Amino acid sequence: MKKARTPWPVATRVQYVVAYEELQKKWGLSARRFCEAAAVPYPTFARWWAAWRNHGKYGLLDRPRRPHRSPGALPVAVIETVRKTHRELGVGVRRLHAYLRRAGLASCSLSSVYRVLRRCGALVLKPRKPRPNWIRYAKAVPGERAQMDLKYLPQGRFQLTLIDDCSRLLAACIIEKRTTAAVIAALPALLKQLLFTLRCIQTDNGSEFGRALSELLKRLGIRHARTRPRTPRLNGKVERVHRTMQEELWDSVDPDGPPVHWQAWLSDYVRFYNHRRMHSALGYKTPIEYALERLPQKARMSHMS
């Protein structure tokens, strides 16, 4: 890899030139022999020596690299016009450029207008808004709220999924019709799969979660909360579980193939999900471990027995 070039200090240049002139007067040393002994590139030393002879010690000072002539530079009058118009209008670069071209005040490009304003410090960058530190939405106690939703499956089946908002404990079953009656018939089996009683079930505004389901949940002492229309993010946990199960379980099912063991496959997957799949949001615990950790002592002992 090529090393980055750094300028020689002015004092070092003067020392090398003075030492060479003394050696040349005393022994007639050539410039190339001196450069070999001093480990200085000969073209570099030749430039130093020529500047020393032509301009004296001031010839070895660093000179600005700005060119003496810039034929493509904008005229001073155009630069002043751009800055003055920007102060008067207070608009952005694009609108300022369009105004200058339309009014015939300047014919420079958009990038030229931007560079003029940037060099004079007229473009003040607004501080970027800090990214919010999101807190994961989750209830503190298992059973305080659960999310329920329906998912379309191949071969005209439907999956009814219930997931606890605190522990992410999962309960699911297969139904053959997308109706409120089918959901009501499958709901008791879902509630028995959980280790605790629910206080609230949250669903979307689908027709399968109708008034009859609300009345049944009210008789069971469970509140029915419905999300606003077109807000699937409010049921984020059950939606993410559905996507995961689709990729890992149902994508292998042929829609036109022979019937599969729907409930057996689903039961095995739910058992694996609750007892073996660890979640970072749960402190890398499984849902069943997290639920037992958060449950009161009486409910925990009843489950263990």
C-alpha positions in Angstrom: 0.0 0.0 0.0 1.3 3.4 -1.0 2.2 5.7 2.0 0.6 9.0 2.3 2.8 11.9 1.3 3.6 14.5 4.0 5.4 17.8 3.4 8.9 18.2 4.7 9.3 20.8 7.5 10.8 24.1 6.4 13.6 23.9 9.0 14.6 20.5 7.6 14.7 21.8 4.0 16.9 24.7 5.1 19.3 22.4 7.0 19.7 20.0 4.0 20.4 22.9 1.5 22.9 24.6 3.9 24.7 21.3 4.6 25.0 20.5 0.9 26.4 23.9 0.0 29.1 23.6 2.7 30.0 20.1 1.6 30.1 21.2 -2.0 32.5 24.1 -1.2 34.7 21.9 0.9 34.9 18.6 -1.0 33.0 19.3 -4.3 30.3 16.7 -3.4 27.7 16.2 -6.1 24.0 16.7 -5.4 23.2 13.0 -6.3 25.8 11.7 -3.9 24.5 14.0 -1.1 20.9 12.8 -1.7 22.0 9.1 -1.5 23.7 9.8 1.8 20.9 11.9 3.2 18.1 9.5 1.9 16.4 12.4 0.2 14.8 12.0 -3.3 17.0 13.9 -5.8 14.0 15.6 -7.7 12.7 16.9 -4.4 16.2 18.2 -3.3 16.7 19.8 -6.8 13.5 21.8 -6.4 14.7 23.0 -2.9 18.1 24.0 -4.2 16.7 25.9 -7.2 14.2 27.8 -5.0 17.1 28.6 -2.6 19.2 30.0 -5.4 16.4 32.0 -7.0 14.6 33.4 -4.0 16.9 32.9 -1.0 15.7 31.3 2.3 12.1 32.5 1.7 11.9 30.3 -1.4 11.7 27.2 0.8 8.5 28.3 2.5 5.2 26.6 1.8 3.3 28.3 -1.0 -0.5 28.2 -1.5 -1.7 25.8 -4.1 -4.5 28.1 -5.2 -4.1 28.8 -9.0 -3.3 32.3 -10.1 -6.0 32.2 -12.8 -9.4 30.4 -12.7 -11.0 31.0 -16.1 -14.1 28.9 -15.1 -14.7 30.7 -11.8 -18.0 32.6 -11.3 -17.7 36.4 -11.5 -17.8 38.3 -8.2 -21.0 40.1 -9.3 -22.8 36.8 -9.8 -21.7 35.5 -6.4 -22.9 38.7 -4.7 -26.2 38.4 -6.6 -26.8 34.9 -5.4 -26.0 35.7 -1.8 -28.1 38.9 -1.8 -31.1 37.1 -3.3 -30.8 34.3 -0.9 -30.9 36.7 2.1 -33.9 38.5 0.7 -36.0 35.5 -0.2 -34.9 33.0 2.4 -35.8 30.0 0.2 -34.0 26.7 -0.5 -31.3 26.1 -3.1 -33.6 24.7 -5.8 -36.2 27.5 -5.5 -33.4 30.1 -5.4 -31.8 28.7 -8.6 -35.2 28.6 -10.4 -35.9 32.2 -9.4 -32.4 33.4 -10.6 -32.8 31.7 -13.9 -36.4 32.9 -14.4 -35.5 36.5 -13.5 -32.4 36.5 -15.6 -30.1 37.4 -12.7 -27.8 34.5 -13.1 -27.3 31.6 -15.5 -25.1 29.4 -13.4 -26.0 25.8 -12.6 -27.8 24.4 -9.5 -24.5 23.0 -8.1 -22.8 26.4 -8.5 -25.5 28.1 -6.4 -25.2 25.4 -3.8 -21.4 25.8 -3.6 -21.7 29.6 -3.3 -24.1 29.4 -0.4 -22.1 26.6 1.3 -18.8 28.5 1.2 -20.4 31.6 2.7 -22.0 29.6 5.5 -25.6 30.4 4.5 -26.6 26.7 4.5 -27.2 25.8 8.2 -27.8 22.1 8.7 -30.7 21.3 11.1 -29.7 18.8 13.8 -31.0 15.4 13.1 -33.8 14.2 15.3 -32.6 11.5 17.7 -34.0 8.1 17.0 -36.6 7.2 19.6 -35.8 4.5 22.2 -38.7 2.2 21.6 -40.0 0.2 24.5 -41.5 -3.2 23.6 -45.2 -3.2 24.2 -46.0 -6.0 26.6 -48.3 -6.5 29.6 -46.7 -7.2 33.0 -48.9 -10.1 34.1 -49.8 -13.2 32.0 -53.5 -13.2 31.1 -54.0 -9.5 31.3 -54.4 -9.3 27.6 -54.2 -11.8 24.7 -54.3 -11.2 20.9 -56.4 -13.4 18.7 -56.6 -13.6 14.9 -57.5 -15.8 12.0 -55.1 -17.0 9.3 -56.0 -18.4 5.8 -54.4 -21.8 5.1 -54.2 -23.9 2.0 -57.0 -26.3 1.0 -59.7 -24.0 2.4 -58.7 -24.2 6.1 -58.3 -21.5 8.7 -56.0 -21.2 11.8 -57.4 -19.5 14.9 -54.5 -18.3 17.0 -54.4 -16.9 20.5 -51.2 -15.5 22.0 -50.7 -14.0 25.4 -49.4 -10.4 25.4 -47.0 -10.9 28.3 -45.5 -14.4 28.0 -46.2 -15.0 24.3 -47.7 -18.3 25.2 -49.4 -19.7 22.1 -52.6 -21.6 21.6 -54.0 -22.5 18.2 -56.5 -24.7 16.4 -57.8 -25.4 12.9 -61.3 -24.5 11.8 -63.0 -25.1 8.5 -65.2 -22.0 8.2 -64.5 -18.4 8.7 -67.6 -17.6 10.8 -68.4 -16.4 14.3 -70.0 -19.7 15.1 -66.8 -21.6 14.2 -64.7 -19.3 16.4 -67.2 -19.6 19.3 -67.1 -23.4 19.0 -63.2 -23.5 19.0 -62.7 -20.8 21.7 -63.1 -23.1 24.8 -60.4 -25.5 23.6 -58.1 -22.5 23.1 -58.7 -21.2 26.6 -57.9 -24.6 28.1 -54.5 -24.7 26.5 -53.4 -21.7 28.5 -52.2 -21.9 32.1 -54.2 -18.9 33.3 -57.5 -17.1 32.9 -57.7 -14.2 30.5 -59.0 -10.8 31.4 -59.1 -9.4 27.9 -58.9 -10.7 24.3 -58.0 -8.3 21.5 -59.1 -8.9 17.9 -59.4 -7.0 14.7 -62.7 -5.9 13.1 -63.2 -9.1 11.1 -66.7 -10.4 10.6 -65.7 -13.6 12.4 -65.3 -11.7 15.6 -68.8 -10.4 15.8 -71.3 -9.5 18.5 -72.0 -13.1 19.4 -68.4 -13.6 20.3 -68.4 -10.4 22.5 -71.5 -11.7 24.3 -69.8 -15.1 25.0 -66.7 -13.4 26.3 -68.8 -11.2 28.5 -70.5 -14.2 30.1 -67.0 -15.7 30.7 -65.8 -12.5 32.4 -63.4 -11.6 29.5 -63.4 -8.2 28.0 -63.4 -8.0 24.1 -61.3 -5.2 22.7 -61.3 -4.6 19.0 -58.6 -2.6 17.1 -59.3 0.2 14.7 -59.8 -0.7 11.0 -56.7 -1.1 8.9 -54.3 -1.2 11.9 -52.7 -4.7 11.8 -49.7 -3.3 13.7 -51.8 -3.3 16.9 -52.0 -7.1 16.7 -48.3 -7.3 16.0 -47.5 -10.4 18.1 -50.0 -12.6 16.5 -49.3 -11.3 13.0 -45.6 -12.1 13.5 -46.4 -15.6 14.8 -48.6 -16.2 11.7 -45.7 -15.2 9.4 -43.3 -17.5 11.2 -45.7 -20.4 11.1 -46.4 -19.8 7.4 -42.7 -20.0 6.6 -41.9 -22.9 8.8 -45.1 -25.0 8.6 -47.6 -24.3 6.0 -45.5 -23.3 3.0 -44.7 -27.0 2.4 -48.4 -27.9 2.0 -49.6 -28.4 -1.6 -52.9 -26.5 -2.1 -54.0 -29.1 -4.6 -52.5 -32.1 -2.9 -54.0 -34.7 -0.6 -55.3 -33.6 2.8 -52.8 -33.4 5.6 -53.0 -33.9 9.4 -53.8 -30.3 10.1 -54.4 -30.4 13.9 -51.6 -32.9 14.6 -49.0 -30.8 12.8 -50.3 -27.6 14.5 -50.2 -29.2 18.0 -46.6 -30.4 17.5 -45.6 -26.9 16.4 -47.4 -25.2 19.3 -45.7 -27.5 21.8 -42.3 -26.8 20.2 -43.0 -23.1 20.2 -44.0 -22.9 23.9 -41.4 -25.3 25.4 -38.3 -25.0 23.2 -38.3 -21.7 21.2 -36.5 -18.9 23.1 -37.3 -15.2 22.7 -35.0 -12.3 23.1 -37.9 -10.2 24.3 -38.5 -12.7 27.1 -34.9 -12.6 28.3 -34.0 -15.6 26.2 -36.6 -17.8 27.9 -39.3 -20.0 26.4 -42.9 -18.8 26.7 -43.8 -21.5 29.2 -40.8 -20.6 31.4 -41.6 -16.9 31.3 -45.3 -17.5 32.1 -44.5 -19.7 35.1 -42.0 -17.1 36.3 -44.6 -14.3 36.1 -47.6 -16.3 37.5 -48.5 -16.1 41.2 -47.3 -18.8 43.5 -50.7 -20.5 43.8 -51.2 -20.8 40.0 -47.7 -22.0 39.6 -48.0 -24.8 42.2 -51.3 -25.9 40.6 -49.7 -26.3 37.2 -46.7 -28.2 38.6 -49.1 -30.6 40.4 
